[in-house]
């Protein structure tokens, strides 16, 4: 296990009711109702939050490494993220897919940027070797 050298930020969230409850951050910037996937509930679910967080974090990682390796990240970069929930032996697990759009970059340059970002993205580092993650450039 890799330990943090220094804590740069700590996110704090208070959750009640589990998948059919609510979540609120200590700074009040996020307050959401939660619903189980596939139900008639009106809230979001943890898998949607994970997909959104992973995509946002990965774009941030591309911006961070892009300057270092001389590849500017297009203004209209986007990621369509999907997170699957399903059974694994004796439990439940997730898998993630990121479809990354980098308009204006050729395939080779885009791949170099994505590969570099995948090495530094905190979500990629947390999931590497733990869940199936598929990254494609569209």
trRosetta pair geometry for C-beta under 8 A, 3 or more apart (Angstrom, degrees):
i j d omega theta_ij theta_ji phi_ij phi_ji
2 125 7.5 -61 53 173 143 121
4 7 5.8 67 129 -73 149 62
7 10 6.2 10 177 -53 126 97
11 25 6.9 -65 -171 -130 85 117
12 25 6.3 108 83 -159 62 73
12 26 4.1 10 91 -7 119 125
12 27 7.9 112 57 -15 97 80
13 23 5.4 4 178 -173 119 104
13 24 6.9 155 -155 79 71 30
13 25 5.1 -44 -96 -95 74 64
13 26 7.4 -116 -79 -20 29 75
13 30 7.3 -34 -110 82 109 121
14 23 7.2 159 80 -152 44 54
14 24 5.4 -19 58 63 93 84
14 25 7.8 154 14 -107 73 16
14 26 7.1 97 -18 -69 100 72
15 18 7.4 78 147 -87 114 25
15 21 6.2 101 176 94 78 132
15 22 7.2 -175 -145 92 56 42
15 23 4.6 -14 -99 -101 86 84
15 34 7.5 32 -150 -18 105 150
16 21 4.6 -156 99 -175 56 134
16 22 5.7 3 54 51 91 82
17 20 5.5 -95 155 90 109 62
17 21 2.0 153 69 -89 101 105
17 22 6.3 57 36 8 124 65
17 34 7.0 166 93 59 106 114
18 21 5.4 108 41 -6 37 118
18 34 7.4 -139 117 103 37 141
19 34 5.8 -136 -171 144 33 117
19 35 7.1 15 156 156 78 17
19 36 4.5 60 140 -82 128 77
19 45 6.5 17 -154 -137 94 92
19 46 6.9 -77 -109 -9 85 106
20 34 6.3 -141 -107 100 10 88
20 35 6.2 39 -113 -123 64 46
20 36 5.9 -26 -62 -25 89 92
20 39 7.8 -24 -95 71 104 164
20 41 6.5 -143 -126 -93 84 152
20 43 7.8 145 -139 42 43 135
21 33 7.9 -149 123 -157 29 57
21 34 5.2 10 62 49 55 118
22 31 7.4 7 178 -174 108 75
22 32 6.8 177 -154 93 67 45
22 33 5.4 -39 -102 -111 85 49
22 34 6.1 -165 -85 5 26 90
22 43 7.5 -132 -97 -114 62 150
23 30 7.0 -17 115 127 98 105
23 31 7.4 -171 95 -142 55 38
23 32 5.3 -1 56 57 93 89
23 34 6.1 74 -13 -45 97 117
24 28 7.2 -2 -178 -110 100 47
24 30 6.9 176 -142 99 39 65
24 31 4.5 15 -111 -112 89 83
24 32 7.8 178 -74 22 55 54
25 28 6.6 -108 79 -17 82 14
25 29 5.6 -25 65 49 136 79
25 30 4.5 68 -6 47 116 93
25 31 7.4 -111 20 -62 71 62
28 31 6.9 -13 -156 -41 56 113
32 43 6.2 113 159 -156 86 100
32 44 5.4 -30 175 31 137 113
32 49 7.8 174 65 -82 163 121
33 41 7.4 -152 137 167 112 107
33 42 6.1 23 93 89 144 86
33 43 3.2 -125 113 -90 82 113
33 44 7.3 122 79 16 60 66
34 41 7.7 1 125 144 39 149
34 43 4.5 -100 -61 131 3 145
34 44 6.4 -48 -114 71 55 61
34 45 6.4 92 -162 -107 80 46
34 46 7.4 27 -144 -43 121 73
35 39 5.4 -139 170 70 104 112
35 40 8.0 -115 -167 84 141 31
35 41 2.6 180 -127 95 131 136
35 42 6.5 142 -44 45 141 30
35 43 3.9 149 -17 56 88 86
35 44 7.0 128 30 51 84 12
35 45 5.9 -73 76 -68 61 89
36 39 4.6 68 69 -8 90 129
36 41 6.6 107 32 8 62 137
36 45 6.4 63 -151 -111 18 125
37 45 4.8 -137 -61 71 75 178
37 47 6.1 13 -68 27 132 131
37 85 6.0 155 23 36 159 144
44 48 4.7 -117 -171 76 101 137
44 49 6.1 106 133 -50 128 89
45 48 5.2 97 56 8 69 102
45 49 7.3 -135 101 -3 36 91
46 49 5.5 -57 -147 39 37 113
46 50 6.1 39 155 -22 69 105
47 50 5.6 -50 -145 35 32 113
47 51 6.4 36 154 -21 64 104
47 83 4.4 -164 -170 96 89 119
47 84 7.7 -56 -154 148 137 1
47 85 5.3 -95 -74 -43 144 114
47 94 6.6 -178 -114 -122 99 127
48 51 5.7 -51 -146 35 31 112
48 52 6.4 29 155 -15 64 107
48 83 7.5 -152 -70 43 26 118
49 52 5.8 -57 -148 39 30 110
49 53 6.1 28 156 -18 65 111
50 53 5.7 -57 -143 40 28 110
50 54 6.0 29 160 -20 66 108
50 83 5.1 74 88 -79 113 170
50 94 7.1 3 102 174 163 165
50 96 7.5 -113 134 -93 112 121
51 54 6.0 -55 -143 35 25 109
51 55 6.4 22 159 -15 61 110
51 81 4.0 163 -172 114 85 112
51 82 6.3 6 -124 -115 131 11
51 83 4.3 -134 -64 -9 96 108
51 96 7.1 176 -102 -133 72 100
52 55 6.0 -59 -148 38 27 108
52 56 6.3 22 158 -15 64 111
52 81 6.9 -173 -67 60 28 136
53 56 5.9 -59 -144 40 28 108
53 57 6.0 26 159 -17 65 112
53 123 6.7 152 123 -83 90 136
54 57 5.8 -60 -146 40 26 110
54 58 6.1 27 156 -22 64 109
54 81 5.6 150 77 -145 106 150
54 83 7.5 129 15 -67 140 116
54 96 6.1 -65 132 -159 176 149
54 98 6.9 -125 129 -77 114 116
54 123 4.3 172 -122 166 76 162
54 127 7.9 22 -118 -23 127 143
55 58 5.8 -56 -145 34 28 110
55 59 6.6 28 156 -18 63 103
55 79 4.0 -172 -148 89 101 125
55 80 7.7 -8 -111 -129 140 2
55 81 4.0 -126 -54 -28 114 132
55 98 6.5 164 -97 -125 77 103
56 59 6.0 -54 -152 34 31 109
56 60 6.6 32 149 -17 63 107
57 60 5.5 -56 -154 37 34 115
57 61 6.4 37 149 -22 67 103
57 121 5.6 108 132 -162 99 98
57 122 5.9 -90 -173 50 138 92
57 123 4.7 122 81 -9 146 117
58 61 5.4 -48 -147 33 36 114
58 62 6.6 39 151 -20 65 99
58 79 6.0 78 76 -65 125 167
58 98 6.2 35 20 -142 176 156
58 100 7.4 -110 132 -94 133 120
58 117 6.1 82 -167 148 73 126
58 118 7.7 11 -136 -86 103 60
58 121 5.1 4 -103 -120 63 149
58 123 6.7 -68 -53 53 84 124
58 124 7.1 93 -98 -39 95 108
59 62 5.7 -50 -151 33 34 112
59 63 6.6 34 151 -17 64 103
59 73 7.6 119 -166 -178 75 149
59 77 5.8 146 -134 115 106 126
59 79 6.2 -139 -54 -7 100 120
60 63 5.7 -55 -151 36 33 111
60 64 6.3 33 151 -21 66 106
60 121 7.8 120 72 -119 84 86
61 64 5.5 -53 -146 35 33 113
61 65 6.3 13 162 -3 68 108
61 117 4.0 115 117 -160 105 89
61 118 7.6 120 123 -54 146 24
61 120 5.1 165 -151 87 109 93
61 121 3.8 -73 -45 -80 162 83
61 122 7.8 -165 -71 3 119 63
61 124 7.4 -14 -31 7 176 124
62 65 6.4 -64 -141 47 27 95
62 66 5.6 43 158 -41 65 110
62 73 5.1 110 129 -102 106 132
62 77 6.8 -166 91 -168 149 161
62 113 5.7 51 -146 162 98 106
62 114 7.1 -15 -99 -93 112 49
62 116 8.0 103 -119 81 57 92
62 117 4.2 -23 -75 -85 64 147
63 66 5.6 -44 -135 21 25 121
63 67 7.4 25 168 -15 55 99
63 73 5.1 -79 -90 16 65 152
64 67 7.2 -69 -176 29 24 101
64 68 7.4 7 145 -6 59 115
64 117 7.7 120 54 -117 89 82
64 120 6.5 -120 91 112 128 144
65 68 5.3 -65 -154 43 48 113
65 69 5.8 15 159 1 83 112
65 113 7.0 152 96 -153 109 66
65 116 4.3 -178 153 131 150 116
65 117 5.3 -151 32 -77 133 64
65 119 8.0 95 -87 58 155 96
65 120 5.9 156 -56 27 120 141
66 69 6.6 -75 -142 49 23 88
66 70 8.0 -105 171 69 54 11
66 71 4.8 -98 -146 83 77 76
66 72 6.0 86 163 -124 123 19
66 73 4.5 -111 -63 -36 168 92
66 113 5.9 22 -95 -136 85 113
66 117 8.0 9 -45 -67 79 107
67 70 7.8 35 -171 -71 25 29
67 72 7.9 49 -82 -98 59 58
68 116 7.9 -165 75 169 110 142
69 112 6.9 -156 144 144 145 110
69 113 7.2 -175 76 -99 133 65
69 116 5.7 -118 -18 -87 154 173
71 105 7.3 52 -171 -123 111 131
71 109 5.9 166 -128 -179 124 98
71 112 6.6 160 -51 93 156 109
71 113 4.7 -128 107 -79 150 110
73 77 5.4 -28 171 -39 99 147
73 102 7.3 -91 -149 -133 67 103
73 113 7.1 147 -91 -168 81 145
74 77 5.1 138 70 -52 82 80
74 102 5.6 142 15 -166 119 62
74 103 5.1 -177 158 62 168 75
74 104 5.1 138 -93 41 130 118
74 105 6.6 -127 -31 -23 114 100
76 101 7.7 -51 126 117 84 111
76 103 5.4 -3 79 32 112 131
77 100 7.6 -13 -168 -171 93 87
77 101 6.7 162 -155 88 45 70
77 102 5.7 5 -114 -106 89 64
77 103 7.6 -144 -80 20 46 79
78 100 7.8 168 90 -153 44 47
78 101 4.7 3 58 52 85 114
79 98 5.4 -24 -164 -163 118 96
79 99 6.7 144 -160 71 59 50
79 100 5.2 -17 -104 -102 87 67
79 101 7.2 -163 -77 19 38 75
80 98 7.6 145 75 -159 48 45
80 99 4.4 -11 58 58 98 109
80 101 7.7 57 -8 -16 90 106
80 138 7.8 8 25 11 113 150
81 96 6.9 -18 -167 -166 95 99
81 97 7.1 158 -155 85 49 55
81 98 5.4 -12 -104 -105 80 71
81 99 7.7 -159 -72 24 35 70
82 96 7.0 156 85 -155 54 51
82 97 4.5 -2 56 55 101 102
82 99 7.9 40 -3 -7 101 101
83 94 5.5 -5 -179 -171 98 120
83 95 7.3 164 -156 79 53 42
83 96 5.1 -16 -104 -101 76 79
83 97 7.9 -165 -73 24 37 66
84 94 6.2 151 78 -158 55 61
84 95 4.5 -4 51 53 111 91
84 96 7.6 -154 18 -71 74 33
84 97 7.8 51 -17 -5 100 100
85 92 6.5 11 -176 175 87 117
85 93 7.8 174 -148 91 50 34
85 94 5.6 -25 -95 -99 59 81
86 92 6.9 178 101 -153 20 79
86 93 6.6 -26 70 63 66 74
86 94 7.8 124 23 -101 67 35
86 95 7.5 -11 27 4 110 104
87 91 7.6 151 -155 90 62 36
87 92 5.9 -59 -103 -105 45 64
87 93 7.5 48 163 20 14 81
88 91 5.4 -15 67 71 94 84
88 92 6.5 116 17 -149 84 13
88 93 4.0 46 -23 -7 129 122
93 131 6.4 174 175 -115 106 99
94 131 5.6 -11 84 -138 74 149
95 131 5.7 -169 -103 172 47 102
95 132 4.2 -8 -132 66 107 101
95 133 7.3 -166 -168 -73 65 40
95 134 7.8 29 165 -2 104 96
96 127 6.6 -38 24 -154 134 163
96 131 6.4 71 3 116 93 127
96 132 7.4 173 33 95 57 59
96 133 4.9 -3 68 -115 98 78
96 134 7.4 -171 100 29 54 63
97 133 7.5 170 -83 -160 36 49
97 134 4.6 -10 -114 65 82 100
97 135 7.7 176 -158 -79 51 35
97 136 7.5 1 -172 8 94 101
98 133 7.4 12 0 -175 101 93
98 134 7.4 -176 29 93 62 54
98 135 4.8 -4 62 -115 104 77
98 136 7.3 174 90 30 58 59
99 136 5.4 -13 -114 69 67 98
99 138 4.9 31 177 -24 98 128
100 110 7.5 167 109 178 114 112
100 114 5.9 158 65 -104 161 124
100 135 6.6 15 -10 -172 117 91
100 136 7.0 177 22 88 77 44
100 137 5.3 -39 72 -108 96 60
100 138 6.7 159 68 16 38 80
101 137 7.8 128 -92 -165 29 61
101 138 5.3 -40 -82 71 78 97
102 105 4.4 -24 130 34 114 126
102 110 4.4 165 62 -122 141 112
102 113 6.9 130 -118 69 162 142
102 114 7.8 -126 -28 -52 142 102
102 137 6.5 -37 18 -150 108 107
105 109 4.7 -127 -172 92 99 112
105 110 4.2 128 112 -65 123 89
105 113 7.0 -43 -169 9 163 140
106 109 5.0 82 57 16 79 105
106 110 6.8 -150 90 -8 34 93
107 110 5.8 -58 -143 39 26 111
107 111 6.2 28 158 -22 64 108
107 137 6.6 145 -139 97 72 141
108 111 5.8 -54 -147 34 28 111
108 112 6.6 30 153 -21 62 104
109 112 5.7 -52 -151 32 33 113
109 113 6.6 31 152 -16 65 105
110 113 5.8 -58 -152 38 32 111
110 114 6.2 29 154 -17 68 109
110 137 4.9 116 130 -149 129 150
111 114 5.7 -55 -142 40 31 110
111 115 6.0 33 158 -21 66 107
111 137 6.3 -102 -75 -15 70 149
112 115 6.0 -54 -145 36 26 111
112 116 6.5 23 156 -16 61 109
113 116 6.0 -60 -150 38 28 108
113 117 6.2 25 155 -17 65 110
114 117 5.7 -56 -144 39 30 110
114 118 6.2 35 156 -26 65 107
114 135 6.2 169 173 148 125 132
114 137 6.1 -129 -31 -70 155 110
115 118 5.7 -52 -147 31 29 114
115 119 7.0 29 153 -20 59 103
116 119 6.0 -57 -161 29 34 112
116 120 7.1 2 155 3 65 109
117 120 6.3 -77 -151 48 35 93
117 121 5.6 44 159 -42 76 108
117 124 7.7 127 130 -11 68 152
118 121 6.1 -36 -125 17 28 116
118 124 4.8 -179 -161 -147 60 161
118 135 6.4 -121 -90 -1 131 168
119 124 7.3 -57 -52 107 10 140
120 124 7.7 55 66 55 28 126
120 125 7.6 -23 -171 -41 17 118
121 124 3.9 78 74 8 106 110
121 125 6.6 -180 87 -9 55 83
122 125 5.6 -57 -144 40 32 111
122 126 6.2 32 156 -21 66 107
123 126 5.6 -54 -145 37 31 111
123 127 6.1 15 161 -8 66 113
124 127 6.2 -67 -142 45 26 100
124 128 6.0 44 158 -47 66 102
124 133 7.0 165 -127 138 72 169
125 128 5.8 -33 -136 8 28 118
126 130 7.3 -49 145 30 56 144
127 130 5.4 -120 -159 57 42 105
127 131 5.0 -57 -161 44 98 100
127 133 5.3 92 124 -49 133 133
128 133 7.4 -60 -87 23 52 137
